[in-house]
Amino acid sequence: MASAPAPHPEYEVQSFPAPGLRQIVRHITGNTDDGQSRFLESNSGEHYRFMVENRAVANIIYSTQETPVDLNGNKDITLAHEKEPPFHYPSGSILRMIDFGPDVESPWHRAMTIDYGVVVEGLFELSLDSGEKRILRPGDVSVQRATRHKWKNIHGNGTLPSRIVFFLLDCKEVVVGGKKVEGDLGDLHKEYAGRGNY
């Protein structure tokens, strides 16, 4: 039987990317007055949230506050830059990249969203409250449909960092067995306290 990975008290995330993961670049495109497509900006984003006692960091790659999105006058870009979004926007979208430090595990949580999760680097274990688990490798995708779940970075037997990106969209009220399902971020709530919807 494999032994549990050693704790990593020395691993602390103080910036994005997390130590051991490469910097990413976000390219935002648009249209010029004469109709040509152009790159408007290239950077690494501006909204970072340090989580799990500074052992993980979330980077908001982009967000929109409405669907359909108003692209005129670059209104969406202005709104995306102005403020860090809540966990999710009703009728909007959020593209969130999260770097997990070694052996980091998220709390159990359920968001009232449909989330597309794509592993970028490393190895993750996805657990559901039914007791079912799946292992996700780079390129693997999860489609979370308002389900209670948690993520654990198991890369290198819990000794290396991992990265995953989530695309969150609002969903209609979910009813299961005649009862309305409620969102619950569990201990993640403190990470998003005062930041709106979940």
N, C-alpha and C positions, 0 to 999 in steps of 0.2 A: 504494500500500500504506500502510495506517495505521501511524503510528509508535507505539512502545510508550509507555504512559502514564508520566509522570514519577513517580519514587519519592515516597513520602509520609513522610519521616522525622519530620516534625512531627506526624503523626497518631498520637495515643496514647490508648488507652482506659484510663481510671482509674475508671470507674463504669459502671453500667447506667442508662440506655441509652448506647450508643456515641455520640460526638459526631455531630450531624446527623440522628439518629433520635429519634422521639418516645418519651416515657415510656409504658409500657403499664400497665394495671390488671388484676389477677387478682381475680375475684370468686368466693369459695367459698360455696356454699350448704349448708343442712342443714335438719333438721326439729326443731321445738319439741316439748315433751312433749305438747302438745295436737294435734299432727299438722300444724301449719302449716309451710309452707316459708318459710325466712328466709335472708337474706344474713348469713353469719356473720362474714365479714371481706372487706375490699377493700384490696389493697396491690399491690406490684410484685414480690413474691417475696423470698426471703432467701438463696438460695444462688447466688453469682456466681463464675464461674471465668474469669480473664483468660488468654487464649491467644495463640499466635502472636506472642510477644514484645510483649504488650500492644497488639496491633492488632485483637483480636477479644475478645468477651466472651460467655460462655454464661450464661443465666439458667434455672435449673430452675423452671419454672412449677408443676409438681406431680410427685410420684412416689408409686408404691405398691409395696409389697414382696411382694405376693401377689395371686393371682387365684383365685377371686373375692375382692374386696376386702371387708374387715370395716369397715363404716361405723358400727357401734354404738359409742356413747360417744365419737364423733369420734376413734376410735383411729387411723384413717388420717391425719387432719390432724396429730395429735401426732407420728406417725412421719415425716411429710413435713417438718415444721418442725425436728425434732431434729438431723438431720445431712444433709450433702450426699451424694447417692447416688453410687454408682460409675457407670461408663459406662452400664451397664444392670443391672437386677435380674433374676436368673433367676425366672421365673414372676411377675414384676411389670411395672410400666410406668413410663416416664419421658416427660414432656413438657418438651422443652428448646428454648428460643429462643436463637438465636445471632445476634449483630450482627457483621458482617464490616466491617472498615475498608476504605478504598479499595484495590482491587487485591489484597486478601488471598486467598490460596489455601490450602486445607487440604492436609495431607499425604495421600498414598494410604493408604487404610485399608479394612479389612473387619471388620465386627462380626457376631457370631453372633446377629443379631436381624432382625426385619422392621421397617423404618423407613418411616414415612409422613412425607415432607418437603413442606411447603407454603411457597412463597415469599410473604412478607408485604409486603416493600418491596424495590425495586431489581431487579436482574437478575443471574442466576447462570448459569455454565456448569458442567454436570455431565459429568464424563469417566469412562469405564469403562476397565479395563485392556485391553480389546479394541481400543482406539483410537476407539471411538464417542463422540460428544459430543452433548449437547442443551442448548438455551438454555431457561431457565425464567424466566417473568415472574410478577408478582403474581397469585396465585390458581392458578398451575400447581402440579402435584403430582408427586412422585416416589415410587415404591414400591420401596425397596431391599430385596432378598431375599438377604441375606448375600453381597452382591457387593462386589468391590474397586473403589473409586471415589474421586474427589476433587471438591471444590467450589471454584469460583473466582468471586469477586465481580467482575463486569465492568460494573457500573452506571456510566454516564457515561464509558464507555471506561476504566474503572478509576480514576475520580477521585472517586466518591461512595460512601458506605456503603450496605450492604444488610442485610436481615433475613430470616431463614428460621426456621421452627419445625419441630421433629422430634418425632414420637411413636414411641417405641421399645418394642417388645414382644419378649419372648423367643421363640426358635424351637427346634424339635427339631433334633437332629444332622442336618447336611446332608452328603449323600454324592453326589459327582459323579464319574462314570467309575469307580466302585468305590472311590474314595478319600474319606476324611473331610475335609471342608473345615474349616480352622482359622481362628479369628479373628486378626487382626493389625492393630493400630492404627498401625503404622509410627511415624513421628515424633510422632503424637498420643499415643503411649504415655507420654511424659514429662509430658504434661498431666494424665494420669490415673494416674500411678504410685502404687501402693499403694492404689488405690481399687477393687479388685475386678475384676469380670467385664467382658470385652469379647469 
